[in-house]
Amino acid sequence: MRTSVSSSMPEPVSATVSRAIFDASRAIVICPSNPYLSIDPILSIPGVRASLKEAIAPIVAVSPLVGGEAVKGPTAKIMRELGIEVSNVSLAAHYHDLLDGLIIDTADAGQIRGIDVPVYATATLMQSLEDRVRLADEVLAFASALAIPRLERVLSPGPSVGLFA
Protein backbone atom coordinates (compact mmCIF):
# COMPACT_ATOMS: atom_id res chain seq x y z
CA MET A 1 0.00 0.00 0.00
CA ARG A 2 1.40 3.34 -1.04
CA THR A 3 1.06 6.00 1.62
CA SER A 4 2.34 9.05 -0.19
CA VAL A 5 2.95 10.07 -3.77
CA SER A 6 5.60 12.61 -2.73
CA SER A 7 7.93 10.14 -1.03
CA SER A 8 11.56 11.24 -1.14
CA MET A 9 12.82 7.68 -1.64
CA PRO A 10 12.63 6.39 -5.19
CA GLU A 11 10.93 3.06 -5.67
CA PRO A 12 13.29 0.16 -6.26
CA VAL A 13 13.89 -0.97 -9.78
CA SER A 14 11.35 -3.58 -10.83
CA ALA A 15 12.27 -7.19 -11.49
CA THR A 16 11.40 -6.58 -15.15
CA VAL A 17 13.87 -3.69 -15.44
CA SER A 18 16.53 -5.60 -13.52
CA ARG A 19 16.09 -8.60 -15.84
CA ALA A 20 16.21 -6.39 -18.95
CA ILE A 21 19.52 -4.93 -17.76
CA PHE A 22 20.89 -8.40 -17.08
CA ASP A 23 19.71 -9.71 -20.45
CA ALA A 24 21.12 -6.85 -22.54
CA SER A 25 22.80 -8.72 -25.33
CA ARG A 26 25.36 -6.45 -27.00
CA ALA A 27 26.03 -3.44 -24.83
CA ILE A 28 24.74 -1.07 -22.22
CA VAL A 29 25.54 2.46 -23.36
CA ILE A 30 25.61 5.47 -21.09
CA CYS A 31 24.91 8.15 -23.65
CA PRO A 32 26.76 11.47 -23.74
CA SER A 33 24.58 13.13 -21.17
CA ASN A 34 25.12 15.09 -18.00
CA PRO A 35 26.36 12.57 -15.40
CA TYR A 36 25.09 14.64 -12.49
CA LEU A 37 21.66 15.79 -13.70
CA SER A 38 20.67 13.01 -16.07
CA ILE A 39 22.56 9.79 -15.32
CA ASP A 40 23.04 9.89 -11.52
CA PRO A 41 19.28 10.13 -10.80
CA ILE A 42 18.78 6.91 -12.77
CA LEU A 43 21.70 5.22 -11.03
CA SER A 44 20.33 6.28 -7.63
CA ILE A 45 17.17 4.22 -8.08
CA PRO A 46 17.58 1.31 -5.66
CA GLY A 47 18.72 -1.75 -7.57
CA VAL A 48 19.82 -0.08 -10.81
CA ARG A 49 23.52 0.12 -9.96
CA ALA A 50 23.52 -3.44 -8.61
CA SER A 51 21.73 -4.68 -11.74
CA LEU A 52 24.27 -2.94 -13.94
CA LYS A 53 27.16 -4.51 -12.03
CA GLU A 54 25.65 -7.96 -12.62
CA ALA A 55 24.88 -7.37 -16.31
CA ILE A 56 26.61 -9.61 -18.79
CA ALA A 57 26.80 -6.97 -21.54
CA PRO A 58 29.73 -4.55 -21.40
CA ILE A 59 28.97 -1.06 -20.14
CA VAL A 60 30.38 1.74 -22.25
CA ALA A 61 29.95 5.47 -21.68
CA VAL A 62 30.21 8.10 -24.38
CA SER A 63 31.70 11.25 -22.91
CA PRO A 64 29.66 14.46 -23.09
CA LEU A 65 32.93 16.43 -23.10
CA VAL A 66 34.88 17.63 -26.11
CA GLY A 67 38.03 19.66 -25.71
CA GLY A 68 37.50 20.14 -21.98
CA GLU A 69 33.99 21.56 -22.33
CA ALA A 70 30.49 20.11 -22.41
CA VAL A 71 29.00 19.84 -25.87
CA LYS A 72 25.81 21.33 -24.44
CA GLY A 73 24.22 21.86 -21.08
CA PRO A 74 25.72 22.58 -17.67
CA THR A 75 28.01 19.55 -17.21
CA ALA A 76 31.26 21.55 -17.18
CA LYS A 77 29.75 24.26 -14.97
CA ILE A 78 28.53 21.67 -12.45
CA MET A 79 31.90 19.92 -12.40
CA ARG A 80 33.69 23.21 -11.75
CA GLU A 81 31.23 24.16 -9.00
CA LEU A 82 31.81 20.77 -7.36
CA GLY A 83 35.57 21.32 -7.56
CA ILE A 84 35.98 18.51 -10.11
CA GLU A 85 38.36 18.88 -13.02
CA VAL A 86 36.43 19.08 -16.30
CA SER A 87 38.04 16.11 -17.99
CA ASN A 88 37.40 12.59 -19.16
CA VAL A 89 39.69 11.39 -16.38
CA SER A 90 37.18 12.82 -13.88
CA LEU A 91 34.26 11.39 -15.83
CA ALA A 92 35.80 7.90 -15.80
CA ALA A 93 36.43 8.24 -12.05
CA HIS A 94 32.80 9.26 -11.54
CA TYR A 95 31.62 6.02 -13.18
CA HIS A 96 34.56 3.98 -11.84
CA ASP A 97 32.57 1.03 -10.54
CA LEU A 98 30.40 0.58 -13.62
CA LEU A 99 32.37 1.10 -16.81
CA ASP A 100 34.09 -1.43 -18.98
CA GLY A 101 35.11 1.28 -21.42
CA LEU A 102 34.88 4.98 -22.21
CA ILE A 103 34.55 6.65 -25.60
CA ILE A 104 36.08 10.10 -25.80
CA ASP A 105 36.52 12.63 -28.56
CA THR A 106 39.77 12.67 -30.50
CA ALA A 107 40.31 16.23 -29.22
CA ASP A 108 40.78 14.67 -25.77
CA ALA A 109 43.02 11.75 -26.81
CA GLY A 110 45.81 13.15 -24.65
CA GLN A 111 43.81 12.15 -21.55
CA ILE A 112 43.82 8.42 -22.34
CA ARG A 113 46.77 7.64 -20.06
CA GLY A 114 44.97 8.97 -17.00
CA ILE A 115 41.86 6.86 -17.48
CA ASP A 116 41.73 3.49 -15.73
CA VAL A 117 39.39 1.69 -18.17
CA PRO A 118 39.87 0.94 -21.86
CA VAL A 119 39.36 4.09 -23.95
CA TYR A 120 38.39 4.53 -27.57
CA ALA A 121 38.97 7.96 -29.11
CA THR A 122 36.87 9.02 -32.09
CA ALA A 123 34.86 11.97 -33.35
CA THR A 124 31.96 12.12 -30.88
CA LEU A 125 30.28 15.33 -32.03
CA MET A 126 27.13 14.28 -33.89
CA GLN A 127 26.06 16.90 -36.40
CA SER A 128 24.41 14.67 -39.01
CA LEU A 129 22.62 11.36 -39.32
CA GLU A 130 25.81 9.89 -40.77
CA ASP A 131 27.73 11.02 -37.66
CA ARG A 132 25.15 9.33 -35.42
CA VAL A 133 25.24 6.06 -37.36
CA ARG A 134 29.05 6.02 -37.46
CA LEU A 135 29.36 6.69 -33.74
CA ALA A 136 26.74 4.03 -32.91
CA ASP A 137 28.63 1.50 -35.02
CA GLU A 138 31.90 2.41 -33.28
CA VAL A 139 30.30 2.19 -29.83
CA LEU A 140 28.98 -1.30 -30.56
CA ALA A 141 32.31 -2.45 -32.03
CA PHE A 142 34.18 -1.14 -28.97
CA ALA A 143 31.68 -2.81 -26.63
CA SER A 144 32.06 -6.05 -28.56
CA ALA A 145 35.82 -5.96 -27.96
CA LEU A 146 35.10 -5.64 -24.22
CA ALA A 147 32.48 -8.41 -24.07
CA ILE A 148 34.68 -11.38 -23.16
CA PRO A 149 36.56 -9.64 -20.32
CA ARG A 150 33.19 -8.42 -18.97
CA LEU A 151 31.66 -11.88 -19.17
CA GLU A 152 34.64 -13.45 -17.43
CA ARG A 153 34.50 -10.86 -14.66
CA VAL A 154 30.75 -11.15 -14.08
CA LEU A 155 30.64 -14.94 -14.21
CA SER A 156 33.77 -15.63 -12.17
CA PRO A 157 32.78 -17.13 -8.81
CA GLY A 158 35.50 -15.37 -6.87
CA PRO A 159 38.62 -13.26 -7.18
CA SER A 160 40.64 -13.52 -10.35
CA VAL A 161 43.49 -15.99 -10.40
CA GLY A 162 46.78 -14.27 -9.72
CA LEU A 163 48.94 -12.65 -7.11
CA PHE A 164 47.49 -9.92 -4.97
CA ALA A 165 49.49 -7.53 -2.86
HELIX and SHEET records of a PDB file:
HELIX    1   1 ALA A   15  ASP A   23  1                                   9    
HELIX    2   2 PRO A   35  ILE A   39  3                                   5    
HELIX    3   3 ASP A   40  LEU A   43  1                                   4    
HELIX    4   4 VAL A   48  GLU A   54  1                                   7    
HELIX    5   5 THR A   75  GLU A   81  1                                   7    
HELIX    6   6 ASN A   88  HIS A   94  1                                   7    
HELIX    7   7 THR A  106  GLY A  114  5                                   9    
HELIX    8   8 LEU A  129  LEU A  155  1                                  27    
SHEET    1   A 4 ILE A  28  ILE A  30  0                                        
SHEET    2   A 4 ILE A  59  VAL A  62  1                                        
SHEET    3   A 4 GLY A 101  ASP A 105  1                                        
SHEET    4   A 4 VAL A 119  THR A 122  1                                        
SHEET    1   B 2 LEU A  65  VAL A  66  0                                        
SHEET    2   B 2 GLU A  69  ALA A  70 -1                                        
END                                                                             
